[in-house]
Amino acid sequence: MAIEPKDPGEDQEQYENIMPVDAPFEDGFNMKTMWATLFVGLVMLPGAIYLGLVTGQNMAGASEWVTIILFLEIAKRSFVRLKTQEVLVIYWVAGGLLGVGVRLGSAALVYGGPFGGLIWDQYLIQSPAARGLADFIPDWVVPRISEHPEIYAERTFLHAAWLKPIGILVALTLLSNTARLSLGYVMFRITSDIERLPFPLAPVQARGATALAETSAKQEGWRWRVFSTGACIGLVWGLLYVVVPTLSSIFLTDTVQILPIPWIDFTEQIKTILPAALFGIATDLGHLIVGFVLPFWVVIGSFAGAVLGNLVINPFLYRWEILDRWSAGMTAIPTSISNQFDFWLSFGIGTSFVIAFTGFYQVFRVLMEQRRQKQQTGHHTSGIDLEDLPEGRSDMKMIYPILFWGAATLGFIVMCQMLVPEFHWGWVVFFGLIYTPISSYIGARMIGLTGSPYGASIPYLREAGILLSGYKGVAVWFAPLPLHDHGLAVPTYKQMELTKTKFVSYVKLTAVTMVVIFIFSFIFWEFIWRLGPIPSSSYYYVQTFWPYDATMTTMWLKSTMPDLEGHGTVGVELLRDIIKPHIIGAGFAVGGLMYLILAALKAPTLFFFGFVGSLATWPHFVILQFAGALLGRYYFSRRFGESKWRAYAPILLAGYYCGMGLIGMTSVSVVLISKAVSQVVF
């Protein structure tokens, strides 16, 4: 299981390519992956729901590997081989079923499928923060307490009053998936086929799937050895990080944590030396291994930006009385919020524009270069022609996905006008047809360059549009306004290309998982809700954070309610207070100047994107990534060879997630059994 050191005479080509160059594209969705879909919905989803309610953590990223490992073992004993394409599709099936969701109109993250959002809604309408607002929340969001008190007494979705919210949820899911698949494909063609961006994290799942496919064919090679090493690291670290706190809550009166989750925070301790500064160290070893995978100059730029922004600039801004919301004694979360409101939110909007403009410029430059080369030589010598694509990838002409996206966006616009006719349609058109493509491109480009989509969108644009529109009421805060970042779909297309998986597999798995998640989300949320109120003392995370989330959500609801005394102009005043045009201009100027200086010095462009995107990022996570980048570049690359280490690192990270997932799922299963037994009435 040990990783072999560098052999100078060894052929390195096997480490460069994930799949053989001449391998054909194959469809990865079939009956094997259908069974995997049902397995995830039936077995994994209840664990994901429980973990989200108790710890606030998402199982996506770990459960995918657990699912694959289990199916590989079943396949071996059935003398069936899983191909790389099938392994990758199973990975994305599990990720699609267990991923995180953000409920419309709320500040809360909700796990466990679409019915988890309705659980949040039933809490919001009953929460103390929503006192006085319950009768103004439309019945297409959640049934009114005054009209249907029996729903909340019995805690059930089996009532006719839920038909309207569930119907809207179905339509919204269909439209959003159509828009994501189509515009995500367009963004993939731009960032991968035209710009040829590196997508540093795409090989993680791709190489992991290849390693596991080797074991299915009983041809364990170097990929399986590296994957196993990462899995062992994940198992050992997960034992300390996940199992001890999870199981101690069953057998002991207090939860025991060997390492604080998710970080060790020193923000409060450095308040006298560095006021308003954020500082801490994450405790998840995975961030160290992520540093092995990310481009070196992205990590260096991120580290420089996070340290400079948090430990140097913040104290100066405080002394200059710009960060006036901060007060001594604040920990990391309130310090971050106050600093964002005072400075970094506006500054980040300015730098986001720089990232967008540089992206548009580079796309324009590449297209013009391809056009010039075609005029001179009659064919492209750089990049890929828009219609000259790899054979068998199941591509389509760009006009068709654009039409599908346009139809889905039109559906959003019509739905918003039907649900909230008082809200001006011009804002919905702007969100759907202008801002969403721009935001999706910025997000796709950030993923293609740095592996991270964070910082790609303009914060609080939705809130600004609602407040500036002059709308009065609360319904629009729950309306399906089409503000999306469909660039998040691009990594899936890239991984399918790397593993020679036909793109049509993505369409099939999306359609099937959409049906499966609705069925099983309804079944398990109905069961869990009937067991007891949500939130309650049984669910530590939501009991702690949902009241805060409800307060933040209702703050915006009240800002457009003229009938509530004293809240008519709160939102506009808050917007004027936190969105500062002069700081936005400063962010744009600083970001643009830095880009020009680095370009003149011919410095790595990735350093710029890492630096600018991390000025307001917590150093807690970046420190471990920085340490991983240094270890990878100056130790492991020299020990194993650069080409070999570049192939090892993504598989090692995939194995780590698999090990963490295996040990985490085991502990969660014990907890679920314990909770189920404790509910039995004798």
N, C-alpha and C positions, 0 to 999 in steps of 0.2 A: 504493500500500500504506500510505501515511501515514493517520493518523487525523485527521479533520477537526475543527477547533475548534468552539466553540459558536456556533450561529446562533440568536439570541434569538427570531426569528420563526418558527422551524421547529416543526412539530407534533411534540410529544413522545410522543404515544400509542404510536407504533410502537416506542419504546424501553421502554415499560412492560410490554407483553405478549409472552410468548415465542411463543404461538400465537394466531391470531385467536379472539376470544371465542366466535364462533358455529361454530368448526370442530368437526366430529364426532370422537368417539373412534374410533380404528382399531386393528386388530390388527397388531402389528409383527413377528410371527413367521410366516415362510413359507419357501419353498424358497431364497430369497436368503440369509436368515439361517442356514439349514441349511448352505449351502456355506461361509458364514463360520465356522460352528462347526467344521467339518472342517478348514478352513484353519488356525485357531488351534491345534487339537489336533495337526496334522501339522507345522506350520512353526514356530509360536511356542513351543510347550511345551518342546522341547529347549533352546532359548535360555534360557527361564526357569529350567530345572533347572540349567544350567551357571552362570548368573549367581548363583543362590542358593548354589551350592557354593563358588564362587570369591570372591564379594564379600559374600554375605549380603543382597543387595538384591533387592527384589521388582520384577518387571517390570509387575505390575498398576498401572494409572495411566498408563503410557506406551504399552504394547503395544496397548491398546484403540484409541488414536488412529491408530497405525500400521496396524492392521487396517482401520479405516474408510477411511483415505486410499487404501490399496491397492484396496479393493473399489470405492471411488468411481471410481478411474481405470479399472478393468476395466468397470464399469457404463457409463461414458461412451463407451468404445470399442465397447460392445455395444448402444449406443442404449437403455440401460435406466436408469430413474430410481430412485434410492433415496429413499423418503419419510423424513421426520423420525422417524417411529415405527420404521422399519426400522433407521435409523442408531443410534438409542438402544438397540435390542435387541442389535445387533451389539456395541455398547460393553459391555453387561452380559454378553454371552456371553464376550467376551475376559476381562473381569474375573473371571467365575466360574471360568474354566478356569485362570487364572494367579495367582489370589490366594494369600495366605499361609495356611498351616495351622499349628496348634499340636498337636503330638502328645500324646495322653492320657498323663498320668503323667510328662511330661518338662518340662524348662525350655527346650527347644530349639524354634526356629521352623524348620519344614520346608516347602520349596517343591516344586512339581511334582506336585501331586495326591496321592491317598491312598497310593500305593506309596512315596512319599518318607518317609512315617511308618514303613513297614516297614524302609526302609534305616536309619533312626535306630535302630530296635529291634535290628537285627542288630549295629549298632555297640555299643549299650549293653550287650548281653549279653556282648560280648567285651572291653569296656573294663576297664582296671585298676581303675576306681572301683567296678565291680560284682563284684569278686572276692569269692567266697563267696556271692553272691546268684543266680548263673546258674541253679542247680538249683531255686530257689524261684520263678522267673518262670514263669507258666503257659504251656503249649504253645499256648493260644489267643491268646497275644500274639505269640510268636515261637518257632520250633522250637528245642529244646534242643540245645546243642552236643554234649553227651555221647551223645545218641541219633542225631543226624544231622550228623556232622562234614563229610560230603561237600557239604552245602549251602553251608557257609562256605568250603570249599576251592574249589568250582567257582563260587561267587558267582552263584547262580541262584534264581529264583522257580519254576522248572519242576520242582517236587517235590511229592509228595502231602502232605508235612508242612505245606505252606503253605495247604492248603485251609481249615483251620479259622480261622486269622487272617484270610484274605481274605474268607471267608464272613461273619465278624463285622463286618468293615469295610464290606461291602456293606449289611448290615442297619443298621448305625449310620448310614451315609450317607443311606439312605432315611428313617429315623426323624428325623434331624436336619433334613433338608430339609423334611419335612412340618411339623415343629414350627415351623421358621423362617418358612415361608410363611404359616402360619395365625396364629400369635401375632403375627408382624410386621404382618400385615394389621389385627389388632385394635388394636395400638398405633398404627398409622397413623390409624385412624379416630378414636382418642382425641386424639392430639396435633395432627393436621391438621384434621379435620372439627369437633371439639368445641372444642379449645383455640385453634385457628388460630395455631399457632406459626409463626415466620417461615422456618425452615429456610434459613439464609443460604448454605450451600454447594450446595444442591440445583440452583440455576440454572446451575452450572458445566457439568455434563454436558448439561443440557437446552438451554442456549443454544449450546453447542458443537455438539450434534447438529443444531440448527436451522441454524447457519451452514454446516455441511457439506452439509446437504440442499439449501441454496440453490445450491451449486455443482453438485450433481447435476442440478438443473433448469436449469442454465446461466442463473441469475438472480443472479449475484454482486452482493451489496449491501454495506451497512455491516458486517453480521455477518462476511462473508468477509474484508473488509479488516482488521478487528480481529483475527480469528483468524490471518490470515497474519502480522500484526505480532508476535503472541505466538509463533508458530511460528519466526519468524526469531530472536527473542530466545532461544528454547530451543535452536535449532541452534547459535548462537554460543557460548552458555554451555556447552552439552553438549560442544562441541569441546574446551573447556578442562577441563571437570569430569569427563567420562566417557571420551572418546576417547583422550586422552593417557595416562592411567594404564592403560587397558585394552590398547591396542596396544603400549605400551612393554614390557609383560610378555612380549611375543612376541619383539621385536627386540633387547631389552636384557637384561642379567643382572638388573637391579633395576628395580622399578616406579617410574616418575616421576610425581609428583603436583605439579601447579602450585599447586593449593589442597588443603589437607588435607581428607580426606573422613571423616566428614560435618561436622566443625566444627574451629575453631581453639580449643583449650582453654587457658584461663589459670588453671585451678583450682590447679595446683601453684605457679604464680608468685605468687599472692596469699596464700599460706598464712601468712606472717608478719603481714600487715596484717589479713586477714579469715580467721581459722581456721575450718575446716569449711564455708566458703562455696563455692558452685559458680558459675563464671563462664566464659563463652566466647561465640563467635559462630559460627553455622552458616554453611556455605559454599554451600549450595544457594539460588540466587536465587529459587527457587519460593516460599520462605517470605515473601519481600518481596511477591510478587504475591498470595499468600494474604491478606496484610494488606489489600489492596485490596477483597477480597470479604467478609471477616468483618465482622459488625456492629462499628461503631466502638467502642462502649462495652464490648463483650466483649474487644476487643484491649487497650483501656486498662486494664480490670480485670485481664486476664491479665498485662500488663506490670507493673502495680503489685504484684500478688501474687507474681510470680516474683522481682522485685527485692527486695521487702520480705522474703520468706521466705528467700531464699538469701543475700543480701548483708547483711542487717540482723539477722534473727532467728537464723539459724544461728550467727554468731559469739557472740551473747549466750548461746544455749543451750550452746555449748561452754564458755564461761567459767563458766556455772552448773553445769557437769559433768553436763549431761543428754546431750549428744552425746559419750559416752565411748569409742565405738568408733573415732572418727576419729583419724588420726595424720598428722603432717606428711609430705608426700611423696606422698600419695594424689592420683590424678587424678580425673577427673569420675565415672567409673563406680564405683570403690570408695567414693568419697565419698558418692555418691548412695545406694548400698546401705547403708552404715553409718548415714547419717542417717535413712533410712527405718526401719531396725530400731530405732533409738534413740527416735525421736519421730514422724516424719511419717506412718508407716504407721498408728499408732493415731489420730493427730490427723485424718488423712484419713477414717478410718472414721466419726468423729463428724460431720465436715462432709458426708459422703455421706448420713447420716441426715437432715440439715437439708434437703439438696436433694430427697430423697424426700418428706419431709413437706410442704415448700412446694409440690411438684408435686401431691400428693394434695389439698392444700387448694385449689389453683387449679382442678383438675378438678371437685371437689365444688362450688365456687362457681359455675363456669360452668354445670354441670348444674342447680343450684338456680335460677340466673337464667333459664335456658331454661324450666324448669318454671313459674316464676312468670309469665313473659311469655306462655306458652301458656295458663295459666289466665285471665289478664286479657284477652288479645286473641284467643285461639283458634288462634294460630299463632306460630311463632318469628320474632323480629325480630333475633336475634343468633345467629350460629353456624349449624350445619346439623343438622337433625333426624337421629337415628340411622337412620331409614329414608327420609328425603327427600334423595336424593343426586343428583349429576349424571347425566343420562341417558347410557347407553352406556358407562359406566366399567367395566362388568362386575362390579358389587358383588354381595355376597350378604348375607343376614341374618346378624347377628353370632353367632347360635347355632351356625351351621355351622362357621366357623373355630374356634370354641371347642371344639366336639366333635372336630374333626380334631386340634387341639393336645392335647386330653385323651387321645385314642387313642394318639398318638405318645408322649406322656409315660408312659402305661401300658406301652407297649412297652419304653421305657427301664427302667422299674421291674422288669418281668418279666425282661428280659435281665440286669440286675444281679443279681437273685436267683438266676438260673440259673448265672451265672458265679461269683459270690461269695456263696454262701448264708450264710456266717458273718457277713457284714456286715448289721447290723440294717436291716430294710426301712424303718423309720421315718425314717431319715436320707435315704434315697432319695426318699421321698414328700415330705419337707420341701424338699429341693433342687428337685424337679421341679414340685410343685404350689403351693409357697408362695414360695420365694426367686426362682425363674426369672421369674415374672410381675412381681415387684417390681423385680428387676434390669433386666428388659427395658423396663419403663416408665421407670425412671431414665435408662437409656441412650438411649431414644427421645426423652425430653424434653431431655437434654443436646444431642443432635443438632439437635433442633428449635429450641433457643435459641441455641446457640453454634456449631453445625456440627461439634462434636467429641464423641465418645462416651467419651473418656478420663476416668477417675475416677468412672465410673458404678457400678461394682461394689465389693463389700466384699472387700478383698484377703485371701487365705489362708483364706477360709471353707471351701473344700474340705478343706484340710489340717486345719483345726480340727475339722471334723466327723468326719474319720477318726480323729484322735487321741483326741478325747473319747468316741468310741463304744467304745473299749476293744478294737478289732479288733487281732489279731495275725497278721501275715503280710505279703505284698507284693502279692497279686493285686488288692486293691481300688484300689491306686494306678493300675492300668491299666484298671479297669472304666469303662464309659461312664456315669458319674454325670451326671444331667441338670442340670448347672449351665451355663446359657447366657444370653447377652444377645441375644435376638431383636429388640431394638430396632434392631440394625444393618441389618435388612431395610427399615426404614421409609424411608430416603432413596430407595431404588429405587422404592417406590410413589409417593413425592412427585414424583420426576422423571418418572415415567410420567403422572401427572396433569398436570404442567406441559406435557408434549408431546402431550397428548391420545392417549396410548397405552393400550389396554385392558389391565386388570390380568391378564387371562387369558394375555397374552403372557409374563408373568413365570413363570407356572406351566409353560408349554410350554418356555421356555428352560431352566428349572431341570431339568426331566425329561430333556431332550436332553443338556445339558451333563454331567449326572450319568453318563450312559452313555458319552459320548465321553471324559470325563476318565479313567474307569476303563480303557478300552481303551488310550488313548495313554500314560497314565501307566505302565501295565504294560510296554508295548513299549519306551519310552525308558529307564525306570529299569533294566529288564533289560539293555538294551544298554550303558548307562553303567556299571553295576555290573560287568559282565563285562570292561570295559576295564581295570579296576584297582580296588584296595581303596578304600573310602570310609569315613573320610577318609584322605587321603594328601597328599603334597607337591604333587600336581597341583591340589588344591583348598584354597587358602590359608585361606579363611574357616572352613570346618568343621574343618580341622586345628587351627586356633587356638582356636576357641570350643567345639567339641563336648566336649573333655575337661572344660572348666569346667562346661558344661551337665550332663554325666554326673555330675560330683561333686555338684552341687546336687540333681539328681534322686535319686541314691542316698542322699543324706543323709536324705530323707524315707522312702525304702524301709527303710533300716536302723532308723529310729525306731520301727517297729512289728514288728521282728524280735526276739522274745525269745530265740531260739537263738543270736544273735550277742552274745557277751559285751561288756558295756559300752555297748550301743546300745538297751537296752530302754526307757529313759525319756528319751532325747535329745530326741525330738520334743516331748513334753509340756513339758519344761523350756524348750526353745526357744520354744514357743508362749507360755508364761508370761513369758518374757523380752521378747518383742517386742510382744505385745498387752497394752497397759497400760490398764486400765479408767479410771483417773483422767485419762489424756491423751485417751481417747475422749470422756469427759465434757466435758473442756475444749474439744475441737474442736466438740462439739455446742453448747456454751454460747456460744462465740465466734461460730460461724456463725449461730446463731439470733439473738444480740444484734445482729450486724451487719445481718442481714436486716430486723429490726424498725426499726433506726435509719434505714436507707436508705428503707424504706417510709414512715416518718414524715416524712422530708425530701423524699419524692416524687422520689428520685434514680432514675436508670435501673436497672431490675431486672437487665438484662443485665450491668451492671458487677459486681453481686454474684456472679453465676454465673461470670464470667470470673475474678474475684479469688479466690474460694474454691477454684475448681478448679485454680488455678495456684500456690498457695502453695509446693508442693513440686516444681513443674515446673521443668525446666532453663531458665535464661534464654537459653541458646544460640539457641533457635529463636524465642522470643518477641520478642527484640530486633529481628530483621528484620521480623516481623509488625507491631510497633509503628511502625517506620519507614515501612512500607507504608501503615498506617492514616493516619498524619499526611500523607504525600504525597497519598493519595487524597482526604482530606477538605479539605485546605487548598491544594492546588495543582490536581489534575486535575479535581475537582468544579467549581472556579471556572472552569477553562479550558474545559471541555466542557459544563458544565451538570450539575446533580445527577442528573436523570433519565437523561440520556444516559450519564453515567459509571457509574451503577448497572447499566446494560445492557452497557456495554463491559467492565467488570472481570471478570465470570465468563468471557466469551469469550476475553479476553486470557489468563487462567489456563489455560483448556482448550488454547489454541494453544501456550502455553509447554510444557505436558506433551507435546503432539504433537511439537513440535520436538525435545525431549529424547528422546522415544521413537524418532523416526526416526534420529537420530545414534547413539543407544545401540544400536539393533538392528543398524545397519550395522557397528559395531565388534565387537559380540558375534558376528555372522556370520563375520567374519574370524577371530576367535579359535576358533570351532567348527571351521571348515575347517582351520585350522592344527593343532588338536588331533587331528582325524580323520586328517590326513595323517601326523602324527608317530606314529600307532599302526600304520601299515602296516608289515608285516614283509617285508623284501626278501630 
